[in-house]
Amino acid sequence: MDEKNGKNNDFIGYEYRDFTITYELESLWADSMECFGWQLEGRHISSLQGTNKVNLKFKRNRKIINKAELTRLQRQFEASVKNIENLEKSKTNSASAVAFTLGIIGCAFMAGSVFSFEAGRIPLTIILAIPGFLGWILPYFCYVKLRNKKTASLTPLIEQEYDKVYETCEKASKLLL
């Protein structure tokens, strides 16, 4: 402490990190990063329309104890969260692919129906229009069924990853004490 002006001369150097994450995982990141010694400094929502990303800014004392081990645990945390994000995305990927494929096939049948109508072949128009309409209606139901099936199979894996995240945070928070 400086007697002359009454100020404390203890300087704290900080390191800074920015993380761009999905909005759904913002609370998990904000809460968990404290276990690794990081303090939330601010957040910035992406200005790009249609994105669900948020940028979180953190700071941490550069001379934190057990920094190497905390950094190792933080990498484990980040890998587990990335796995969670990938598993969440994969719930809908295959279902979307099947639905889009069925929709395109339906469009092809409908295009054939239109061309046969223009050629004056009414019976062929009706024959091609039926699978065309089915190709426009069925993708929704296929998407919902496949997504629900995939969600049911991936939910235990996602829960395991969340358990890994919580175990990692627990280990890290013990190092800060």
C-alpha positions, 0 to 999 in steps of 0.5 A, spaced: 500 500 500 502 506 498 502 511 504 502 517 499 496 516 496 493 511 499 492 506 493 494 499 493 499 497 488 497 490 487 497 489 480 493 483 477 494 481 470 489 478 466 488 473 460 482 474 456 478 469 451 472 470 447 468 464 445 462 464 440 457 459 442 450 457 441 445 461 444 442 454 447 449 453 451 450 460 453 448 458 461 452 452 461 458 456 458 457 462 463 456 457 469 462 452 467 467 457 466 467 460 473 470 453 475 476 454 471 477 461 474 474 465 468 470 471 470 464 473 465 466 480 462 461 481 457 456 478 452 455 480 445 449 477 440 451 476 433 448 481 429 447 476 423 440 474 422 438 467 422 444 465 427 443 463 434 450 465 436 452 469 442 459 471 443 462 471 451 468 474 453 471 472 459 478 474 463 482 470 468 488 472 473 494 470 469 497 468 475 492 463 477 494 457 481 494 450 478 493 453 471 496 448 467 491 443 470 485 448 469 487 449 462 487 441 461 480 440 464 478 446 460 480 443 454 476 436 456 470 441 458 470 444 451 471 437 447 465 435 451 461 441 449 463 440 442 460 433 442 454 435 445 453 440 440 454 435 434 450 430 437 444 435 438 445 437 430 445 430 428 438 429 431 435 432 425 441 431 420 439 424 417 431 426 418 432 432 414 436 429 408 430 423 408 425 429 408 428 433 402 430 427 398 422 425 398 420 432 397 425 432 391 422 426 388 415 428 389 417 434 385 420 430 379 413 426 379 409 433 379 414 435 373 412 429 369 405 430 371 405 437 368 409 435 362 404 429 361 398 434 361 401 439 356 402 433 352 395 431 352 396 425 356 391 425 362 391 418 364 399 419 365 398 426 368 393 422 374 398 417 375 404 421 376 400 426 380 399 421 385 406 420 387 408 427 386 402 429 392 405 423 396 412 426 395 410 433 398 406 430 404 410 424 406 416 428 408 413 431 414 411 425 417 418 421 415 422 427 418 418 427 425 418 420 426 426 419 424 427 425 428 424 422 434 427 415 433 434 419 433 433 423 439 431 417 443 437 413 441 442 420 442 439 422 449 443 417 453 449 419 449 448 427 450 446 425 458 453 422 458 457 428 455 453 432 460 455 428 466 463 429 463 462 436 463 459 436 470 465 432 473 470 436 469 467 442 472 467 439 479 475 437 478 476 444 476 473 448 482 476 443 487 483 446 484 481 453 485 480 452 492 
